[in-house]
Amino acid sequence: MCGRYSLILSPDELADTFDATWDDAHPPEPTPQVAPTDIAPIVVLDPHHTTPGTSADAPDPSATDHHDSTASPPPARRLLRSASFGWQVPWQRSGRLLNARAEGVTHRRTFRDAVADPARRCLVPASGWFEWQRRGADRQPWHHRTGNRQPLAFAALLAPLPPPPTTQADLFGQTPPAPTHAFCILTRPSPPPLDRIHDRMPLVLDPAQATGWLECTVAQEDLALLLPRRILLVAEMVDPAMGNPRHRPPDLLTPRHDETLTWED
């Protein structure tokens, strides 16, 4: 399960890293801890931008200025938007639906329509994620990150949110518009030794896999098998006080012990 993660990149850094344009006048600020119901950035394909190879502005073959027919089509335009962490589902009266098992999304009624719809696929940018390890009566949080501290991209699915009630502040434009969608992060089995902390981890994608996920070129049956290529993952113990979702001091991600676990492809 992935119920908390970190994102310490600024809005401008996110735009540069994910080659995306902000479609939000009030982008979320960096935070060492993103918790359920928080508003966080996601990356989607621009629904108003035609897909590669089908552009309405493609050159006319009969025109005198011929273009190289072997040239690669332009990449689909990416947008950064704000969304709420966790689906609201009618049968879950308290809390949110935060995760979906990648190996089951094509079969479970809850997710199969979403995974088949390119408009409901997204990436969740992250600096790392948290998992808790049981140690007797205690639960020790670990922060997982890349060895070179580069950002991560989680595969995720979107669901529409019901419109919130209008407040007086909304009428006077004093509050940012509420997000229209919520996201649910896909998970996969953790590889050893990370499975000593938790048996599940987010479905982390490398750049090529992220493009395939957004553009629906990744076979659905292969989702659970994906692991980013050429990556080093490091897990470090952090302050148990971060169990409080509002506990977000600047040093939250500072390792508290020397013990670490690593996994490298």
Backbone as CSV, one residue per row, in Angstrom:
resi,resn,N_x,N_y,N_z,CA_x,CA_y,CA_z,C_x,C_y,C_z
1,MET,0.840,-1.190,0.000,0.000,0.000,0.000,0.873,1.237,0.000
2,CYS,0.464,2.255,-0.717,1.158,3.538,-0.720,0.149,4.603,-0.322
3,GLY,0.153,4.969,0.964,-0.802,5.952,1.446,-0.193,7.301,1.735
4,ARG,1.117,7.402,1.662,1.819,8.674,1.856,3.026,8.707,0.916
5,TYR,3.319,9.873,0.415,4.529,10.025,-0.385,5.040,11.451,-0.243
6,SER,6.229,11.705,-0.756,6.834,13.030,-0.662,6.959,13.643,-2.047
7,LEU,6.934,14.968,-2.084,7.144,15.696,-3.339,7.750,17.048,-2.986
8,ILE,9.055,17.166,-3.149,9.744,18.387,-2.738,10.219,19.214,-3.929
9,LEU,9.706,18.928,-5.115,10.035,19.724,-6.293,9.077,20.904,-6.403
10,SER,9.598,22.039,-6.842,8.768,23.220,-7.061,7.932,23.034,-8.323
11,PRO,6.885,23.846,-8.511,6.096,23.747,-9.744,6.945,23.894,-11.004
12,ASP,7.917,24.816,-11.000,8.767,24.992,-12.182,9.653,23.769,-12.414
13,GLU,10.177,23.195,-11.341,11.006,21.997,-11.481,10.189,20.828,-12.019
14,LEU,8.942,20.721,-11.588,8.074,19.658,-12.103,7.842,19.825,-13.599
15,ALA,7.577,21.056,-14.020,7.328,21.306,-15.442,8.545,20.926,-16.280
16,ASP,9.739,21.264,-15.801,10.957,20.924,-16.540,11.203,19.417,-16.543
17,THR,11.029,18.784,-15.401,11.328,17.353,-15.278,10.407,16.504,-16.139
18,PHE,9.120,16.837,-16.147,8.139,16.010,-16.852,7.760,16.581,-18.217
19,ASP,8.490,17.618,-18.652,8.250,18.211,-19.970,6.766,18.517,-20.157
20,ALA,6.211,19.213,-19.180,4.771,19.468,-19.148,4.505,20.947,-18.886
21,THR,3.298,21.372,-19.233,2.857,22.748,-19.028,1.794,22.774,-17.944
22,TRP,1.901,23.722,-17.022,0.902,23.820,-15.961,-0.433,24.292,-16.509
23,ASP,-1.475,23.569,-16.154,-2.846,23.923,-16.517,-3.599,24.264,-15.236
24,ASP,-2.947,25.003,-14.363,-3.489,25.294,-13.042,-2.897,26.618,-12.577
25,ALA,-3.759,27.565,-12.249,-3.281,28.877,-11.800,-2.745,28.847,-10.378
26,HIS,-3.073,27.797,-9.629,-2.640,27.686,-8.232,-2.009,26.311,-8.000
27,PRO,-0.810,26.059,-8.554,-0.203,24.728,-8.389,0.145,24.450,-6.939
28,PRO,0.029,23.187,-6.514,0.374,22.827,-5.135,1.845,23.101,-4.833
29,GLU,2.117,23.449,-3.589,3.483,23.723,-3.154,4.198,22.420,-2.792
30,PRO,5.539,22.420,-2.835,6.291,21.228,-2.414,5.989,20.876,-0.960
31,THR,6.033,19.588,-0.653,5.772,19.140,0.713,6.519,17.838,0.977
32,PRO,7.045,17.648,2.193,7.708,16.376,2.497,6.736,15.231,2.718
33,GLN,5.429,15.538,2.773,4.460,14.473,3.011,3.121,14.804,2.348
34,VAL,2.739,13.991,1.369,1.411,14.074,0.755,0.567,12.970,1.373
35,ALA,-0.594,13.339,1.900,-1.466,12.399,2.603,-2.804,12.296,1.881
36,PRO,-3.612,11.284,2.192,-4.932,11.148,1.565,-5.755,12.423,1.691
37,THR,-6.487,12.726,0.645,-7.342,13.911,0.443,-6.538,15.163,0.108
38,ASP,-5.207,15.136,0.212,-4.409,16.303,-0.162,-4.542,16.580,-1.657
39,ILE,-4.323,17.838,-2.019,-4.283,18.236,-3.421,-2.833,18.152,-3.885
40,ALA,-2.587,17.424,-4.962,-1.220,17.177,-5.423,-1.171,17.226,-6.951
41,PRO,0.020,17.426,-7.520,0.146,17.484,-8.983,0.028,16.107,-9.633
42,ILE,-0.529,16.098,-10.817,-0.539,14.919,-11.678,-0.146,15.352,-13.087
43,VAL,0.281,14.397,-13.901,0.626,14.645,-15.301,-0.347,13.872,-16.173
44,VAL,-0.951,14.563,-17.135,-1.886,13.936,-18.071,-1.540,14.380,-19.486
45,LEU,-2.094,13.682,-20.464,-1.995,14.143,-21.842,-3.065,15.191,-22.091
46,ASP,-2.722,16.198,-22.866,-3.666,17.268,-23.184,-4.812,16.692,-24.011
47,PRO,-6.054,16.706,-23.494,-7.167,16.117,-24.255,-7.512,16.899,-25.516
48,HIS,-7.053,18.148,-25.607,-7.363,18.983,-26.772,-6.243,18.972,-27.801
49,HIS,-5.200,18.206,-27.517,-4.067,18.102,-28.436,-4.157,16.762,-29.136
50,THR,-4.200,16.770,-30.455,-4.359,15.510,-31.184,-3.174,14.601,-30.921
51,THR,-3.431,13.306,-30.963,-2.397,12.323,-30.651,-1.362,12.265,-31.760
52,PRO,-0.156,11.804,-31.450,0.894,11.728,-32.456,0.450,10.962,-33.691
53,GLY,0.783,11.548,-34.866,0.473,10.884,-36.119,-0.920,11.151,-36.640
54,THR,-1.768,11.890,-35.877,-3.130,12.146,-36.327,-3.433,13.632,-36.314
55,SER,-2.401,14.473,-36.368,-2.604,15.911,-36.259,-3.424,16.439,-37.418
56,ALA,-4.362,17.327,-37.082,-5.164,17.964,-38.124,-4.317,18.904,-38.955
57,ASP,-3.144,19.297,-38.440,-2.270,20.214,-39.157,-1.181,19.473,-39.921
58,ALA,-1.357,18.171,-40.136,-0.356,17.398,-40.860,-0.228,17.925,-42.280
59,PRO,0.980,17.893,-42.859,1.175,18.451,-44.191,0.388,17.703,-45.249
60,ASP,-0.043,18.432,-46.255,-0.782,17.866,-47.379,0.208,17.166,-48.301
61,PRO,0.025,15.861,-48.572,0.974,15.141,-49.431,1.074,15.733,-50.822
62,SER,0.010,16.421,-51.281,0.024,16.981,-52.626,0.700,18.341,-52.681
63,ALA,1.056,18.881,-51.492,1.683,20.201,-51.471,3.082,20.110,-52.049
64,THR,3.577,21.261,-52.567,4.902,21.264,-53.184,6.008,21.143,-52.147
65,ASP,5.750,21.638,-50.915,6.760,21.561,-49.861,6.603,20.239,-49.126
66,HIS,7.225,19.205,-49.664,7.067,17.876,-49.093,7.917,17.733,-47.836
67,HIS,7.391,16.990,-46.869,8.120,16.685,-45.647,8.569,15.237,-45.688
68,ASP,9.569,14.934,-44.934,10.088,13.569,-44.856,9.040,12.672,-44.217
69,SER,8.540,11.699,-44.967,7.479,10.831,-44.461,7.975,9.913,-43.361
70,THR,9.300,9.816,-43.213,9.829,8.937,-42.180,10.061,9.669,-40.859
71,ALA,9.815,10.985,-40.844,10.047,11.752,-39.622,9.105,11.282,-38.521
72,SER,9.597,11.306,-37.288,8.777,10.888,-36.154,7.694,11.916,-35.886
73,PRO,6.493,11.477,-35.507,5.433,12.424,-35.174,5.791,13.183,-33.905
74,PRO,5.244,14.385,-33.741,5.546,15.153,-32.525,4.982,14.449,-31.304
75,PRO,5.641,14.594,-30.150,5.119,13.958,-28.937,3.821,14.602,-28.494
76,ALA,2.979,13.813,-27.850,1.734,14.351,-27.318,2.058,15.355,-26.215
77,ARG,1.281,16.424,-26.152,1.523,17.481,-25.168,1.089,17.016,-23.786
78,ARG,1.914,17.297,-22.796,1.609,16.926,-21.417,1.179,18.152,-20.616
79,LEU,0.267,17.921,-19.689,-0.212,18.970,-18.799,0.006,18.556,-17.351
80,LEU,0.300,19.528,-16.514,0.333,19.345,-15.068,-0.934,19.941,-14.485
81,ARG,-1.639,19.149,-13.701,-2.884,19.597,-13.081,-2.886,19.201,-11.608
82,SER,-3.850,19.738,-10.882,-4.030,19.377,-9.475,-5.161,18.365,-9.352
83,ALA,-4.975,17.395,-8.474,-6.008,16.389,-8.212,-5.928,15.995,-6.742
84,SER,-6.984,15.368,-6.264,-7.063,14.957,-4.866,-6.592,13.506,-4.735
85,PHE,-5.843,13.234,-3.678,-5.291,11.894,-3.467,-6.357,10.986,-2.860
86,GLY,-6.779,10.000,-3.646,-7.742,9.005,-3.176,-9.101,9.154,-3.819
87,TRP,-9.568,8.056,-4.415,-10.914,8.046,-4.997,-11.972,8.079,-3.899
88,GLN,-13.067,8.747,-4.195,-14.260,8.654,-3.359,-15.169,7.598,-3.976
89,VAL,-15.413,6.525,-3.240,-16.244,5.437,-3.759,-17.427,5.239,-2.817
90,PRO,-18.602,4.908,-3.353,-19.815,4.880,-2.531,-19.801,3.843,-1.422
91,TRP,-19.099,2.714,-1.622,-19.141,1.652,-0.612,-18.126,1.879,0.517
92,GLN,-17.264,2.872,0.358,-16.263,3.158,1.386,-16.701,4.423,2.120
93,ARG,-17.374,4.241,3.247,-17.992,5.369,3.925,-16.980,6.289,4.586
94,SER,-15.841,5.768,4.976,-14.808,6.601,5.571,-13.495,6.363,4.843
95,GLY,-12.737,7.416,4.672,-11.468,7.291,3.986,-11.623,7.277,2.478
96,ARG,-10.521,7.120,1.805,-10.464,7.124,0.350,-9.850,5.824,-0.158
97,LEU,-10.121,5.518,-1.419,-9.488,4.385,-2.090,-8.176,4.900,-2.680
98,LEU,-7.057,4.517,-2.071,-5.768,5.108,-2.399,-4.987,4.327,-3.440
99,ASN,-5.153,3.003,-3.476,-4.308,2.149,-4.306,-5.128,1.136,-5.086
100,ALA,-4.552,0.703,-6.197,-5.118,-0.379,-6.999,-3.986,-1.325,-7.374
101,ARG,-4.200,-2.621,-7.181,-3.173,-3.600,-7.555,-3.073,-3.669,-9.072
102,ALA,-1.876,-3.419,-9.594,-1.691,-3.381,-11.042,-2.092,-4.687,-11.702
103,GLU,-1.863,-5.818,-11.004,-2.178,-7.108,-11.603,-3.673,-7.392,-11.650
104,GLY,-4.493,-6.519,-11.059,-5.927,-6.777,-11.040,-6.788,-5.702,-11.664
105,VAL,-6.165,-4.606,-12.136,-6.986,-3.485,-12.608,-7.795,-3.817,-13.858
106,THR,-7.306,-4.738,-14.680,-8.044,-5.062,-15.900,-9.229,-5.979,-15.633
107,HIS,-9.293,-6.576,-14.447,-10.360,-7.523,-14.140,-11.375,-6.974,-13.142
108,ARG,-10.939,-6.099,-12.251,-11.848,-5.583,-11.237,-12.763,-4.524,-11.827
109,ARG,-14.033,-4.658,-11.563,-15.022,-3.740,-12.116,-14.737,-2.294,-11.729
110,THR,-14.169,-2.096,-10.546,-13.888,-0.745,-10.072,-12.919,-0.009,-10.983
111,PHE,-11.962,-0.737,-11.577,-10.868,-0.079,-12.286,-10.823,-0.342,-13.784
112,ARG,-11.499,-1.363,-14.287,-11.254,-1.780,-15.668,-11.652,-0.720,-16.687
113,ASP,-12.708,0.058,-16.418,-13.071,1.124,-17.349,-12.027,2.233,-17.335
114,ALA,-11.495,2.533,-16.152,-10.509,3.607,-16.037,-9.217,3.252,-16.758
115,VAL,-8.734,2.019,-16.596,-7.455,1.658,-17.191,-7.557,1.567,-18.711
116,ALA,-8.760,1.354,-19.237,-8.947,1.276,-20.682,-9.136,2.645,-21.326
117,ASP,-9.255,3.689,-20.515,-9.538,5.041,-21.013,-8.283,5.903,-20.888
118,PRO,-7.665,6.319,-22.011,-6.455,7.152,-21.909,-6.671,8.429,-21.108
119,ALA,-7.878,8.973,-21.138,-8.155,10.213,-20.417,-8.142,10.023,-18.906
120,ARG,-8.175,8.771,-18.449,-8.184,8.517,-17.007,-6.861,7.942,-16.509
121,ARG,-5.868,7.922,-17.376,-4.524,7.527,-16.953,-3.714,8.782,-16.627
122,CYS,-2.882,8.702,-15.612,-2.042,9.844,-15.264,-0.764,9.356,-14.602
123,LEU,0.160,10.276,-14.432,1.378,10.051,-13.657,1.302,10.886,-12.392
124,VAL,1.798,10.340,-11.302,1.904,11.083,-10.048,3.384,11.350,-9.792
125,PRO,3.833,12.602,-9.909,5.231,12.909,-9.591,5.491,12.761,-8.095
126,ALA,6.666,12.255,-7.750,7.006,12.055,-6.340,8.513,12.129,-6.159
127,SER,8.920,12.520,-4.964,10.333,12.451,-4.578,10.635,11.125,-3.894
128,GLY,9.612,10.482,-3.370,9.751,9.199,-2.698,8.421,8.782,-2.115
129,TRP,8.405,7.643,-1.427,7.167,7.206,-0.781,7.489,6.581,0.568
130,PHE,6.460,6.509,1.411,6.613,5.992,2.771,5.910,4.646,2.911
131,GLU,6.541,3.763,3.657,5.905,2.531,4.099,6.288,2.303,5.558
132,TRP,5.426,1.571,6.262,5.656,1.297,7.675,6.007,-0.174,7.880
133,GLN,7.007,-0.408,8.698,7.435,-1.761,9.039,7.069,-2.037,10.494
134,ARG,6.403,-3.149,10.712,6.042,-3.516,12.085,7.270,-4.066,12.810
135,ARG,7.529,-3.521,13.987,8.626,-3.973,14.842,8.065,-4.171,16.235
136,GLY,7.529,-5.362,16.470,6.846,-5.627,17.729,5.567,-4.816,17.788
137,ALA,5.434,-4.021,18.837,4.240,-3.185,18.975,4.380,-1.864,18.239
138,ASP,5.566,-1.587,17.690,5.821,-0.305,17.036,5.732,-0.443,15.519
139,ARG,5.551,0.699,14.878,5.565,0.765,13.414,6.589,1.823,13.015
140,GLN,7.611,1.382,12.294,8.697,2.274,11.900,8.503,2.722,10.449
141,PRO,8.385,4.039,10.201,8.256,4.506,8.817,9.599,4.520,8.092
142,TRP,9.559,4.133,6.829,10.720,4.184,5.942,10.366,5.066,4.749
143,HIS,11.325,5.877,4.339,11.152,6.683,3.129,11.966,6.051,2.008
144,HIS,11.304,5.755,0.898,11.944,5.149,-0.268,12.189,6.245,-1.309
145,ARG,13.377,6.262,-1.879,13.738,7.265,-2.881,14.727,6.657,-3.863
146,THR,15.055,7.400,-4.917,16.092,6.952,-5.833,17.459,7.264,-5.239
147,GLY,18.462,6.484,-5.629,19.798,6.684,-5.092,20.377,8.048,-5.416
148,ASN,20.026,8.607,-6.587,20.531,9.929,-6.964,19.517,11.041,-6.683
149,ARG,18.467,10.701,-5.945,17.428,11.654,-5.526,16.692,12.286,-6.709
150,GLN,16.656,11.578,-7.817,15.866,12.041,-8.951,14.388,11.755,-8.696
151,PRO,13.487,12.557,-9.262,12.054,12.337,-9.031,11.558,11.032,-9.638
152,LEU,10.448,10.564,-9.108,9.803,9.332,-9.547,8.486,9.654,-10.237
153,ALA,8.016,8.714,-11.036,6.693,8.814,-11.660,5.916,7.548,-11.322
154,PHE,4.787,7.702,-10.627,3.915,6.575,-10.306,2.800,6.493,-11.345
155,ALA,2.454,5.279,-11.774,1.263,5.088,-12.604,0.027,5.245,-11.726
156,ALA,-0.979,5.936,-12.239,-2.188,6.179,-11.449,-3.393,6.299,-12.366
157,LEU,-4.571,6.199,-11.762,-5.841,6.295,-12.475,-6.685,7.405,-11.865
158,LEU,-7.465,8.059,-12.723,-8.298,9.183,-12.302,-9.761,8.789,-12.215
159,ALA,-10.476,9.465,-11.328,-11.929,9.336,-11.215,-12.496,10.723,-10.935
160,PRO,-13.663,11.054,-11.504,-14.240,12.382,-11.260,-14.692,12.539,-9.817
161,LEU,-14.598,13.753,-9.321,-15.066,14.086,-7.980,-16.400,14.819,-8.069
162,PRO,-17.303,14.590,-7.130,-18.534,15.384,-7.110,-18.198,16.836,-6.795
163,PRO,-18.926,17.790,-7.370,-18.626,19.200,-7.091,-18.866,19.522,-5.625
164,PRO,-17.955,20.277,-4.997,-18.141,20.629,-3.586,-19.217,21.694,-3.438
165,PRO,-19.804,21.828,-2.248,-20.781,22.890,-2.034,-20.130,24.260,-2.186
166,THR,-20.860,25.195,-2.744,-20.346,26.549,-2.954,-20.363,27.333,-1.650
167,THR,-19.251,27.995,-1.361,-19.157,28.826,-0.167,-19.158,30.296,-0.564
168,GLN,-19.304,31.169,0.431,-19.286,32.600,0.154,-17.939,33.029,-0.414
169,ALA,-16.858,32.420,0.086,-15.534,32.750,-0.433,-15.417,32.387,-1.907
170,ASP,-16.078,31.290,-2.307,-16.050,30.900,-3.717,-16.708,31.960,-4.587
171,LEU,-17.810,32.537,-4.106,-18.555,33.520,-4.884,-17.726,34.761,-5.162
172,PHE,-16.817,35.082,-4.255,-15.989,36.274,-4.415,-14.600,35.941,-4.957
173,GLY,-14.420,34.696,-5.404,-13.146,34.299,-5.990,-11.988,34.312,-5.025
174,GLN,-12.255,34.046,-3.750,-11.218,34.114,-2.725,-10.527,32.772,-2.482
175,THR,-10.996,31.718,-3.091,-10.374,30.405,-2.921,-10.063,29.804,-4.287
176,PRO,-8.966,29.038,-4.388,-8.670,28.365,-5.656,-9.782,27.378,-5.997
177,PRO,-10.048,27.167,-7.275,-11.071,26.186,-7.643,-10.709,24.793,-7.154
178,ALA,-11.710,24.058,-6.703,-11.484,22.698,-6.208,-11.145,21.774,-7.374
179,PRO,-10.330,20.746,-7.137,-10.008,19.809,-8.215,-11.250,19.048,-8.663
180,THR,-11.259,18.694,-9.924,-12.400,17.970,-10.488,-12.199,16.459,-10.468
181,HIS,-10.972,16.016,-10.188,-10.675,14.582,-10.220,-9.824,14.170,-9.022
182,ALA,-9.880,12.880,-8.724,-9.035,12.267,-7.698,-8.217,11.161,-8.357
183,PHE,-7.070,10.844,-7.761,-6.214,9.806,-8.325,-5.997,8.666,-7.344
184,CYS,-5.767,7.505,-7.922,-5.526,6.264,-7.186,-4.227,5.674,-7.740
185,ILE,-3.246,5.420,-6.882,-1.922,4.973,-7.308,-1.897,3.459,-7.494
186,LEU,-1.363,3.009,-8.627,-1.204,1.577,-8.868,-0.015,1.044,-8.073
187,THR,-0.143,-0.192,-7.598,0.940,-0.826,-6.848,1.303,-2.168,-7.469
188,ARG,2.474,-2.658,-7.102,2.963,-3.956,-7.566,3.694,-4.622,-6.398
189,PRO,4.018,-5.928,-6.510,4.790,-6.573,-5.441,6.171,-5.932,-5.291
190,SER,6.621,-5.784,-4.063,7.952,-5.226,-3.807,9.022,-6.280,-4.068
191,PRO,10.136,-5.898,-4.687,11.246,-6.841,-4.851,12.044,-6.932,-3.558
192,PRO,12.749,-8.041,-3.343,13.623,-8.116,-2.176,14.820,-7.162,-2.362
193,PRO,15.333,-6.532,-1.312,14.939,-6.690,0.092,13.853,-5.716,0.539
194,LEU,13.301,-4.918,-0.403,12.297,-3.938,0.006,11.053,-4.603,0.572
195,ASP,10.827,-5.878,0.214,9.646,-6.566,0.740,9.768,-6.865,2.229
196,ARG,10.942,-6.651,2.810,11.075,-6.782,4.260,10.348,-5.648,4.982
197,ILE,10.150,-4.542,4.297,9.424,-3.411,4.878,7.939,-3.552,4.598
198,HIS,7.598,-3.774,3.337,6.196,-3.931,2.939,6.157,-4.754,1.669
199,ASP,5.102,-5.550,1.505,5.040,-6.443,0.350,4.544,-5.759,-0.919
200,ARG,4.153,-4.477,-0.826,3.694,-3.741,-2.003,4.480,-2.438,-2.129
201,MET,4.562,-1.938,-3.359,5.201,-0.653,-3.632,4.468,0.010,-4.792
202,PRO,4.602,1.321,-4.950,3.970,1.968,-6.099,4.527,1.419,-7.409
203,LEU,3.728,1.509,-8.457,4.184,1.115,-9.785,5.001,2.281,-10.344
204,VAL,6.325,2.207,-10.135,7.251,3.253,-10.564,7.610,3.021,-12.027
205,LEU,7.562,4.085,-12.817,7.813,3.983,-14.251,9.041,4.794,-14.638
206,ASP,9.863,4.243,-15.537,10.939,5.044,-16.101,10.354,5.903,-17.225
207,PRO,11.121,6.839,-17.815,10.535,7.758,-18.800,9.837,7.072,-19.968
208,ALA,10.443,6.013,-20.519,9.811,5.323,-21.647,8.523,4.635,-21.213
209,GLN,8.542,4.007,-20.040,7.338,3.349,-19.534,6.249,4.370,-19.220
210,ALA,6.643,5.539,-18.710,5.664,6.579,-18.402,4.944,7.038,-19.660
211,THR,5.697,7.203,-20.742,5.073,7.579,-22.009,4.137,6.477,-22.487
212,GLY,4.577,5.230,-22.394,3.727,4.113,-22.799,2.461,4.018,-21.973
213,TRP,2.567,4.309,-20.676,1.387,4.278,-19.807,0.383,5.353,-20.223
214,LEU,0.854,6.580,-20.427,-0.059,7.663,-20.787,-0.685,7.443,-22.157
215,GLU,0.096,6.913,-23.088,-0.386,6.758,-24.460,-1.002,5.385,-24.712
216,CYS,-1.174,4.590,-23.657,-1.832,3.278,-23.755,-1.114,2.329,-24.699
217,THR,0.208,2.407,-24.752,0.965,1.463,-25.569,1.588,0.357,-24.724
218,VAL,1.376,0.413,-23.412,1.810,-0.669,-22.522,0.675,-1.680,-22.408
219,ALA,0.956,-2.941,-22.717,-0.079,-3.971,-22.619,-0.577,-4.063,-21.183
220,GLN,-1.891,-4.112,-21.024,-2.468,-4.109,-19.684,-2.004,-5.312,-18.867
221,GLU,-1.808,-6.439,-19.525,-1.401,-7.635,-18.782,0.052,-7.542,-18.307
222,ASP,0.813,-6.556,-18.818,2.209,-6.408,-18.418,2.399,-5.409,-17.285
223,LEU,1.335,-4.782,-16.826,1.472,-3.715,-15.837,2.203,-4.172,-14.585
224,ALA,1.814,-5.310,-14.045,2.387,-5.765,-12.777,3.843,-6.190,-12.917
225,LEU,4.306,-6.387,-14.159,5.677,-6.844,-14.360,6.654,-5.694,-14.505
226,LEU,6.132,-4.466,-14.625,6.995,-3.330,-14.889,7.841,-2.975,-13.672
227,LEU,9.113,-2.828,-13.892,10.020,-2.215,-12.925,10.915,-1.276,-13.717
228,PRO,11.167,-0.086,-13.196,12.002,0.852,-13.948,13.393,0.284,-14.187
229,ARG,13.898,0.499,-15.389,15.217,-0.005,-15.734,16.300,0.975,-15.270
230,ARG,17.454,0.409,-14.921,18.619,1.210,-14.536,18.267,2.190,-13.420
231,ILE,17.823,1.657,-12.302,17.443,2.503,-11.178,17.951,1.891,-9.880
232,LEU,18.335,2.756,-8.958,18.720,2.354,-7.612,17.708,2.948,-6.644
233,LEU,17.053,2.092,-5.865,16.100,2.537,-4.854,16.714,2.357,-3.471
234,VAL,16.552,3.367,-2.646,17.094,3.371,-1.289,15.951,3.592,-0.312
235,ALA,15.902,2.803,0.755,14.902,2.974,1.816,15.622,3.355,3.104
236,GLU,15.146,4.432,3.739,15.776,4.949,4.951,14.731,5.153,6.041
237,MET,15.088,4.827,7.288,14.200,5.098,8.415,14.071,6.605,8.631
238,VAL,12.837,7.053,8.918,12.605,8.463,9.208,11.839,8.592,10.524
239,ASP,11.592,9.818,10.929,10.976,10.126,12.218,9.596,9.481,12.349
240,PRO,9.356,8.654,13.378,8.027,8.060,13.572,6.923,9.090,13.741
241,ALA,7.271,10.334,14.080,6.253,11.373,14.241,5.541,11.681,12.937
242,MET,6.133,11.251,11.799,5.455,11.534,10.538,4.211,10.665,10.363
243,GLY,3.938,9.784,11.318,2.665,9.079,11.305,1.492,10.032,11.375
244,ASN,1.709,11.212,11.925,0.706,12.281,11.894,0.762,12.932,10.519
245,PRO,-0.306,12.852,9.722,-0.237,13.375,8.354,0.002,14.872,8.277
246,ARG,-0.222,15.601,9.364,0.016,17.051,9.363,1.417,17.400,9.854
247,HIS,2.193,16.400,10.240,3.563,16.634,10.710,4.459,16.755,9.483
248,ARG,4.861,17.992,9.156,5.603,18.213,7.917,6.762,19.196,8.124
249,PRO,7.645,18.941,9.073,8.800,19.826,9.241,9.768,19.668,8.069
250,PRO,10.619,20.668,7.828,11.554,20.586,6.696,12.501,19.392,6.760
251,ASP,12.809,18.913,7.984,13.756,17.799,8.107,13.071,16.441,8.188
252,LEU,11.818,16.365,7.758,11.064,15.113,7.877,11.754,13.957,7.162
253,LEU,12.411,14.230,6.039,13.013,13.171,5.232,14.443,12.844,5.655
254,THR,14.942,13.498,6.688,16.291,13.212,7.173,16.336,11.826,7.810
255,PRO,17.243,10.943,7.372,17.323,9.599,7.972,17.612,9.680,9.469
256,ARG,16.939,8.811,10.232,17.103,8.817,11.686,18.043,7.731,12.180
257,HIS,18.379,6.786,11.328,19.275,5.696,11.713,20.201,5.402,10.539
258,ASP,21.233,4.641,10.816,22.188,4.295,9.768,21.686,3.180,8.860
259,GLU,20.705,2.420,9.316,20.247,1.264,8.544,19.519,1.707,7.278
260,THR,19.903,1.141,6.152,19.237,1.396,4.881,19.071,0.079,4.136
261,LEU,18.118,0.066,3.213,17.937,-1.060,2.302,18.014,-0.518,0.886
262,THR,18.597,-1.282,-0.024,18.717,-0.830,-1.404,18.272,-1.927,-2.356
263,TRP,17.766,-1.494,-3.505,17.448,-2.412,-4.600,17.917,-1.752,-5.876
264,GLU,18.605,-2.509,-6.719,19.146,-1.950,-7.952,18.909,-2.909,-9.099
265,ASP,18.469,-2.344,-10.218,18.297,-3.131,-11.433,19.565,-2.993,-12.269
